[in-house]
Every structure is written in structure tokens, then in C-alpha cells.
Amino acid sequence: MSDRPQQKKEIVLRGVPASPGIAVAPAVLMASEPEHYPEREISEDEIPREIARFEEALIKTRHQLHEIERRVAEAIGEENAGIFDAHLLVVDDRSFVEEVIEGLHRERKNVEVVLMRVAEKYAQALATVDGDYLRERAVDVRDVARRIVRNLAGVTVGGLESVAEPCIVVAHDLAPSDTATMPRDKVAGFVTDLGSMTSHTAIMARALAIPAVVGSRDASVRVNPGDMVLVDGTRGVVIINPSSERLQEYDRRAETERSIRQQLAELRGEPAVTADGKRVGLMANIELPADVELVLENGAEGIGLFRTEFLYVGRSSWPSEDEQVEVYEEVARRVAPNPVVIRTLDLGGDKFVSHMKAPEEANPFMGWRAIRFCLAQPEIFKVQLRAILRASRLGNIRMMYPMVSNLDELLQANRILQQEMKSLAERGVEFNRDIDVGVMIEVPSAALIADILAPHAAFFSLGTNDLVQYTLAVDRVNEKVAYLYEPTHPALIRLIQKAVEAGHGHGIQVGICGEMGGNPLMVPLLLGLGVDHFSVSPTLLPLVKRAVRSVSYSECVELVRKALQAATASEITEMCYELIRKSAPELLDLVS
């Protein structure tokens, strides 16, 4: 019998690819911080002392966050340090602070208990929203609340400075402040059970160039301290105790990936044009002004989707018109002369700001949100429209309405826009009177009546994330039905075809801004359907450009002809795979 130690069983987990790259190292488990704090009844006489403790802890927390922000700015730049503005907004949110103080009077419990209850209420409201960016703000609220509790107790936490070198950090969740203070020379990568691509933890990982996989569900209970862990942040794969064969495979893959990414980087200045000469627009989606840096680095031809919800969440009042103008103009100037498409507010349903009481809805995802919310709250809508119009004087700003489901909504929104144009003109305020106003096609009814909407729109943008969900009645974040979320479902292909044909029939362009457009496998299919431009995550731009340049438009048209005869999503996916395998096989190493 051999005396060699037995190889531990290899375990493969899948999660969300948060930060690209491959890393292999022993695991260090970072346990969730225990939230032990005293719970006791307090008398009315003790309330002032509890308020004073709370206010002192807020001051200390604010100071710590400013210090973290300063350190991050020095290490990786101001734009990444801006992530901690969201944390500071929690500390400075008067609604949040006042609710804690009111809770002290009402509940007669010590401040730790009341604070954590209020924080959890805010976090739960954010955690259930439709949209990764807002959903991940729940992490910010909990992170700040835990920091305040530590300061109430006078406890100092050293973060990850003491971990061994090198290591893979494995945790149920990581606070952005934990990630920001990671010793870059000691942490080779990290894995978390929770999180998404748009979590601040994921954003920090990308800024620090640390390979990371989030949303792995149970890595923290599957990994033992000291286990060898391989993190594939490009594909969202975590391998516990990889075999020697697996390690050799990933060594080759890592070298291939480095080579391919270098080749893709060389395409930065090249146009997105097919092998037979069809030109395609290639733009980027952004969540925050800080994302513009990535847009420029990856050679985008503009911003095809500028989400504006960040201006509204995590604060105790609506953003002013001037504040919005400043943000829109900043982004427009940085990408000029290329266009910026601003999506009007997609708020409502279960996505509400802290100072506005959300109505009870049985199904908020199909309720009072986006354009429906804006039309029902015209004063809020008008402020944003005026801000967009004022910024449009720069000449490269467009706008579009989300979640339009019928012609009446579009006409009503346009009437309000015309009223605000008239108001600005009467006051002598400069703006672009010919600003392009588009419609997002993300509800099946909009796709089916695209020919009716087209005469009243300057362009269409396919929001395939919601279009897939609503067409297939599938919540993509529900694990029980996630397997049914199929962008290549024949019904969806037909809806996209109908919307594109309707747009082109009325002389307007049709783009795509959903995740489907950022998948290189789907690019030939969308080209064949007639999509004029793609707007994707900035980091996916090189992959999409390579996919476009590797195929001929005639091949794409033939692909669609066959796809429209297919009966299942798997058949269509296989067709797409085969075309990319033939034309750009190296891309298959970069997609999960």
C-alpha cells in the first residue's frame, strides 16, 4: 500500500464571475462577524444617553469611512474610492438616523437593538428589488450598521491584514470595506456565498485586479481551512482541491487567456465591422459616472444605457435638478463627441427610496414602476426631464423611457416632455430642441406593437433582461426556475425579430442593452436579426467586437433563418455555439 497522502476529493462550485483572472492558493476562511450586542430595557431617563452614544458612534464611523475612502483613493484612484460615498450616505441619512432615535423613544431598548432593527428593515427593502445595483445596496446598509455597533462597543476590527501569504479568502459575504483593505500582496483571490456583478465588493475586486467569484451559495461551508482552492473569476468557477490534471489544464487556460486578452486589447481602435463589411455600433452600459473610465479604456463608441437610479437611492431627499444636470454633463463631456443615452428613472414597485413609503403590492415586479411610476409622479419626472434637457445642450445626449407597455404611456410621457421644453424655452434656457427620445422594448406587449410605437420614437433599445423574464414568466434570480431563463427561446427570437422589423420599417435604429448582447455566442444571432448596435458592460466590449469581426453578416442571416425553424432554445444555442467555434474559437475560453 502506498504511503502517499490520499488526494482530497475535487469539488466544483459555480457562482457569478465578479473579477476576471485565475488564482490558486490555500484557503483562509473569514467567518461572518458575530453580531453579539447587549439587549436590555431602558428607562425614559436613559434615552438621552443612548442618543448621545449613537451620535458619538456615527461621528466615529463617518471618520473611519473617510479614512478608508482616502486610502482607497491613494491606492487605486478616486473613482473607486467613490464607492464609499454610499456608506457615508447611510450615516448621513436623516431619515435613517431619526428612525433610530424615534425607535429609542418608542421601544425603550438600547440603541444597538433599535439600530440593527432599523438597518435590517432598510436592507430587506433593498434586498428584494428588481435590479442588481439597488439590491446590492443592502450589503452597504448592513456593513455600516455593523461598523456603528462595533463603535458603540468600542471594538476595533483589523480586517484581513493578518492573513497568510498567498491565500484565497473564502467568506459567506465580504463587506466592501473588507475588500478595499485587503492586502494585495497576500490575497490571491476570493470567493463569497453572496453577491452579484454589481456589488461594491465585486467592483472593488475588479479595481484591485483580484480574481473573484461571488454568489457561490455555499462555498464557505464546503471549503475547509488550508484546502487548495482554484478561483476562475472569468467563468465563475470555484474548484476545491483541484487535481493535478485540473491544475495543468488551468495553467494552460490562464496562459491562453492572457494571450487572447492581449489580442483583444489590440482591437481597441478598430471598428466593429463584420468580415463582409457590415458596420455595427458598439457602446457601453454604466451604473455610475465612475464607470466611464472603463468605457474609455475599452474603446466604446458611446454610452447606450446610463442608469440613473443611483441618484435617488441611499439618500433622504430627491436629487435636485441642478445636481442631476451636473452629473449628466460630466458623463457627456467625458465621452464626447460620442453619444450618451440616459434612461429615465426606473423606480417604483419594490424599488423605493428611503424617504418615500412604498405601497403594498402583491406583485411589484409587474406593478407600479418605471414609466408608470414617473407618469403617476409627474413632479419627480419633470425634474429629471428638465435636467436631461438642460444637459442636452452639449449635443451628445439622448434619452429613453423604460418599461413602456402601450402607446398611451409613450404619448403621455412625450406630452410632459414637450411641456418642459416649452417651459425652458420661455425662460430662455438653452437645450437641444431635437433631442432623440427612444423607447426600451422590454415588455412583450411593446414588442408586439412595436410598429405602433415606432412612429413616436427616435430609436428602440431591447432590454432583454426583462423581456426574457416577462416573456417566459421566469424570475431569473429564483433558483427553482432559473433553468427556464433561456435567451434563445424561440418565442423571444420571434419577438426580437418583430421589434427590429418594425423599427427598421419606420426608419429608426434598434439596439440592445441587455445581457444577451454581451454574450459573444449570441452576437451572430442578434446581428442576423438586424440589431444595429450593442450596448454592453464595458469589460465585455472587446469580446463582442471580436465576435462581430469574426463572422460575416451573410452567415448571421443564415443562422437566423435556421433558428426561426428551430423548436427549442437548446437547438438555437447549439447553432450559435457552432458558428463561434468555427469563426472565433478562442472566445469560448472566455465565456462561462
Residue pairs with C-beta under 8 A, 6 or more apart in sequence:
7 241
7 243
8 227
8 240
8 241
9 241
10 239
10 240
10 241
10 242
10 243
10 246
11 222
11 239
11 240
11 241
12 237
12 238
12 239
12 240
13 191
13 216
13 217
13 218
13 219
13 222
13 237
13 238
13 239
13 240
14 216
14 236
14 237
14 238
15 191
15 192
15 213
15 214
15 215
15 216
15 217
15 219
15 236
15 237
15 238
16 195
16 196
16 197
16 202
16 213
16 214
16 215
16 216
16 236
17 197
17 213
17 232
17 233
17 234
17 235
17 236
17 592
18 195
18 196
18 197
18 199
18 201
18 202
18 205
18 206
18 212
18 213
18 214
18 215
18 233
18 236
19 202
19 205
19 206
19 208
19 209
19 210
19 211
19 212
19 233
20 206
20 211
20 233
20 234
20 539
21 189
21 209
21 210
21 211
21 231
21 233
21 234
22 211
22 230
22 231
22 232
22 233
22 234
22 250
22 253
22 254
22 257
23 168
23 188
23 189
23 210
23 211
23 230
23 231
23 233
24 168
24 188
24 228
24 229
24 230
24 231
24 242
24 247
24 250
25 166
25 167
25 168
25 188
25 189
25 228
25 229
26 164
26 166
26 167
26 168
26 226
26 227
26 228
26 229
27 167
27 168
27 169
27 170
27 223
27 224
27 225
27 226
27 227
27 228
27 229
27 240
28 163
28 164
28 167
28 168
28 169
28 170
28 225
29 170
29 171
29 220
29 223
29 224
29 225
30 160
30 169
30 170
30 171
30 174
30 178
31 171
32 171
32 172
32 173
33 146
33 157
35 116
35 146
35 149
37 112
37 113
37 116
37 149
37 152
37 153
38 110
38 112
39 109
39 110
39 112
39 113
40 109
40 110
41 108
41 109
42 50
42 104
42 108
42 109
42 110
43 108
44 108
47 104
47 105
47 108
50 104
50 110
50 111
51 101
51 104
51 111
53 111
53 152
54 97
54 100
54 101
54 104
54 111
54 115
54 148
54 152
56 151
57 148
57 149
57 151
57 152
58 91
58 97
58 148
60 151
61 91
61 144
61 147
61 148
61 151
62 88
62 91
62 92
64 147
64 151
65 84
65 87
65 88
65 91
65 144
65 147
65 177
66 88
68 84
68 177
68 180
68 181
69 81
69 82
69 84
69 85
69 88
70 81
71 180
71 181
72 80
72 81
72 83
72 84
72 180
72 204
73 80
73 81
75 184
76 207
76 208
77 207
77 293
79 289
79 290
79 293
80 203
80 204
80 207
80 290
82 288
82 290
83 176
83 180
83 200
83 203
83 204
83 290
84 176
84 177
84 180
86 137
86 140
86 200
86 314
87 140
87 143
87 144
87 176
87 177
89 314
89 315
90 96
90 140
90 141
90 144
90 145
90 314
91 144
91 148
93 314
93 315
93 316
93 354
94 316
95 316
95 354
95 355
96 118
96 119
96 122
96 316
96 354
99 118
100 111
100 114
100 115
100 118
103 109
103 114
103 117
103 118
104 111
104 114
107 113
107 114
111 152
112 149
112 152
112 153
115 145
115 148
115 149
115 152
116 145
116 149
119 141
119 142
119 144
119 145
120 142
120 145
122 138
122 141
122 354
123 138
123 139
123 141
123 142
123 145
124 138
125 350
125 352
125 354
125 358
126 134
126 135
126 137
126 138
126 141
126 313
127 135
127 138
128 135
128 350
129 135
129 350
129 351
130 349
130 350
130 351
130 364
130 365
130 369
131 309
131 346
131 351
132 196
132 197
132 198
132 199
133 198
133 287
133 307
133 309
133 310
134 309
134 313
134 351
135 196
136 195
136 196
136 198
136 199
136 200
137 313
137 314
139 173
139 175
139 176
139 194
139 195
139 199
139 200
139 201
140 176
140 200
140 314
142 175
143 175
143 176
143 177
146 175
147 177
150 156
150 157
159 177
159 178
159 181
159 182
160 169
160 178
160 181
160 182
160 183
160 186
160 187
161 181
161 183
163 169
163 183
163 186
163 187
164 186
165 183
165 185
165 186
166 186
166 187
166 188
167 186
167 187
167 188
168 187
168 188
168 189
168 190
168 191
168 229
168 231
169 182
169 187
169 189
169 190
169 191
170 190
170 191
170 192
170 219
170 220
170 223
170 229
171 178
171 190
171 191
171 192
171 193
171 220
172 192
172 193
172 194
172 220
173 192
173 193
173 194
173 195
173 201
174 190
174 192
174 195
174 201
175 201
176 199
176 200
176 201
176 203
176 204
178 201
179 190
179 200
179 201
179 204
179 205
179 208
179 210
180 204
182 190
182 208
182 210
184 208
184 210
187 210
188 210
188 211
188 231
189 210
189 211
189 212
189 229
189 231
189 233
190 205
190 210
190 212
190 231
191 212
191 213
191 214
191 216
191 219
191 220
191 223
191 229
191 231
191 238
192 201
192 212
192 213
192 214
192 215
192 216
192 219
192 220
193 215
193 216
193 217
193 218
193 219
193 220
194 214
194 215
195 201
195 202
195 214
195 215
196 202
196 214
196 215
197 214
197 537
198 287
199 214
201 212
201 214
202 212
202 214
205 211
205 212
205 233
206 212
206 539
211 231
211 232
211 233
211 234
212 231
212 233
213 219
213 231
213 232
213 233
213 236
213 237
213 238
215 236
216 238
219 238
219 240
222 240
223 229
223 240
227 240
227 241
228 240
228 241
228 242
229 238
229 239
229 240
229 241
230 237
230 238
230 239
230 242
230 246
230 247
230 250
231 238
232 238
232 239
232 250
234 257
234 590
234 592
235 591
235 592
236 592
237 592
239 246
242 250
253 589
256 586
256 589
257 589
257 590
260 586
260 587
260 589
260 590
261 542
261 590
263 586
264 542
264 543
264 545
264 546
265 542
267 299
267 542
267 545
267 546
267 549
268 298
268 299
268 542
269 299
270 545
270 549
271 279
272 279
272 280
272 281
272 282
272 301
272 534
272 544
272 545
272 548
272 549
273 279
273 280
273 548
273 549
274 280
274 527
274 548
274 549
274 551
274 552
274 553
274 556
275 549
275 550
275 551
275 552
276 552
276 553
276 554
277 553
278 527
278 553
280 527
280 531
280 532
280 533
280 534
280 548
281 301
281 302
281 304
281 509
281 511
281 532
281 533
281 534
282 300
282 301
282 533
282 534
282 536
282 541
282 544
282 545
282 548
283 300
283 301
283 302
283 303
283 304
283 305
283 338
283 339
283 341
283 511
283 533
283 534
283 535
283 536
284 291
284 294
284 295
284 298
284 300
284 302
284 303
284 304
284 535
284 536
284 537
284 538
284 541
285 303
285 304
285 305
285 307
285 513
285 535
285 536
285 537
285 538
286 292
286 295
286 303
286 305
286 306
286 307
286 331
286 538
287 307
287 310
288 310
289 327
289 330
289 331
291 538
292 303
292 331
292 334
292 335
294 538
294 539
295 303
295 335
295 538
296 334
296 335
297 538
298 538
298 539
298 541
298 542
299 541
299 542
299 545
300 335
300 338
300 538
300 541
301 338
302 335
302 338
302 339
302 340
302 341
302 396
303 331
303 335
303 338
303 339
303 340
303 341
303 535
304 341
304 461
304 511
304 513
304 533
304 534
304 535
305 341
305 343
305 461
305 513
305 535
306 328
306 331
306 340
306 341
306 342
306 343
307 343
307 346
308 324
308 342
308 343
308 344
308 345
308 346
308 384
309 345
309 346
309 347
309 351
311 319
311 323
311 324
311 327
312 318
312 319
312 345
312 347
312 353
313 353
313 354
314 354
315 353
315 354
315 355
316 354
316 355
317 355
318 353
318 380
318 383
319 383
320 383
321 383
321 386
321 387
321 390
322 387
324 383
324 384
324 387
324 388
324 391
325 387
325 390
325 391
328 340
328 342
328 387
328 388
328 391
328 397
329 391
329 394
331 340
332 340
332 391
332 394
332 396
332 397
333 394
335 396
336 394
336 395
336 396
337 395
337 396
338 396
339 396
339 397
339 398
340 396
340 397
340 398
341 398
341 399
341 400
341 438
341 461
341 535
342 388
342 397
342 398
342 399
342 400
343 399
343 400
343 401
343 402
343 440
344 371
344 374
344 381
344 384
344 385
344 388
344 399
344 400
344 401
344 402
344 413
345 370
345 373
345 374
345 380
345 381
345 384
346 369
346 370
346 402
346 403
347 353
347 369
347 370
347 373
347 374
348 367
348 368
348 369
348 370
348 372
348 373
348 374
349 361
349 364
349 365
349 366
349 367
349 368
349 369
349 370
349 373
350 358
350 361
350 364
350 365
350 367
351 364
351 369
352 358
359 368
361 367
361 368
365 469
365 475
366 470
368 376
369 403
370 401
370 402
370 403
371 401
371 402
371 403
371 404
371 409
371 413
372 403
372 409
374 380
374 381
374 384
374 401
374 413
375 381
375 409
375 412
375 413
375 416
378 416
381 413
381 416
382 416
382 419
382 420
385 416
385 417
385 420
386 420
386 423
386 424
388 397
388 399
388 435
389 417
389 420
389 421
389 424
389 431
389 432
389 435
390 424
390 429
390 430
390 431
391 397
392 399
392 431
392 432
392 435
393 430
393 431
393 432
395 432
397 432
397 435
398 435
398 436
398 437
398 438
398 458
398 459
399 435
399 436
399 437
399 438
400 437
400 438
400 439
400 440
400 459
400 461
401 409
401 410
401 413
401 437
401 438
401 439
401 440
402 440
402 442
402 463
403 440
403 442
403 443
403 466
404 410
404 413
404 439
404 440
404 441
404 443
404 446
404 453
405 443
405 445
405 446
406 445
406 446
406 449
407 449
407 452
407 453
407 456
410 439
410 453
410 456
410 457
411 456
414 437
414 456
417 437
421 431
421 433
424 431
425 431
425 433
436 458
436 459
437 457
437 458
438 457
438 458
438 459
438 460
438 461
439 446
439 453
439 456
439 457
439 459
439 460
439 461
440 446
440 460
440 461
440 462
440 463
440 513
441 447
441 450
441 460
441 461
441 462
441 463
441 467
441 499
441 510
442 462
442 463
442 464
442 465
442 466
442 467
442 470
442 514
443 466
443 467
443 470
444 467
444 470
444 471
444 495
446 453
446 499
447 467
447 495
447 496
447 498
447 499
448 495
448 498
450 460
450 498
450 499
450 502
450 503
451 502
451 505
451 506
453 460
453 502
454 460
454 502
454 503
454 505
454 506
454 508
455 506
457 508
458 508
459 503
459 508
459 509
459 510
459 511
460 499
460 500
460 503
460 508
460 509
460 510
460 511
461 510
461 511
461 512
461 513
461 535
462 496
462 499
462 510
462 511
462 512
462 513
462 514
462 517
462 531
463 513
463 514
464 487
464 492
464 496
464 512
464 514
464 515
464 516
464 517
465 476
465 514
465 515
465 516
466 514
467 492
467 495
467 496
467 514
468 474
468 476
468 485
468 486
468 487
468 489
468 492
468 514
468 516
469 475
469 476
469 485
471 489
471 491
471 492
471 495
472 484
472 485
472 486
472 489
472 491
472 492
474 481
474 482
474 484
474 485
475 481
476 482
476 485
486 492
486 569
486 573
487 515
487 516
487 519
487 522
487 569
488 522
488 525
488 563
488 569
488 570
488 572
488 573
488 576
489 569
490 563
490 564
490 566
490 567
490 568
490 569
490 572
493 525
493 529
493 560
493 563
493 564
493 572
494 564
496 526
496 529
496 531
497 529
497 530
497 560
497 564
499 510
500 510
500 529
500 530
500 531
501 530
503 509
503 510
504 510
504 530
509 532
509 533
510 530
510 531
510 532
511 531
511 532
511 533
511 534
511 535
512 526
512 531
512 533
512 534
512 535
513 535
513 536
516 522
516 526
517 523
517 526
517 531
517 534
517 535
517 536
517 544
518 534
518 536
518 537
518 540
518 543
518 544
519 591
520 543
520 544
520 546
520 547
520 580
520 584
520 587
520 590
520 591
521 573
521 576
521 577
521 580
521 591
522 576
523 534
523 544
523 547
523 548
523 551
523 580
524 547
524 551
524 555
524 556
524 559
524 576
524 579
524 580
524 583
525 556
525 559
525 560
525 563
525 572
525 575
525 576
526 534
527 548
527 551
527 553
527 556
528 553
528 555
528 556
528 557
528 558
528 559
528 560
528 561
528 563
529 560
534 544
536 544
543 587
543 590
543 591
546 584
546 587
547 580
547 584
547 587
550 580
550 583
550 584
550 587
551 579
551 583
551 584
555 579
555 583
556 579
559 575
559 576
559 579
562 575
563 571
563 572
563 575
566 572
566 575
577 588
580 587
580 588
581 588
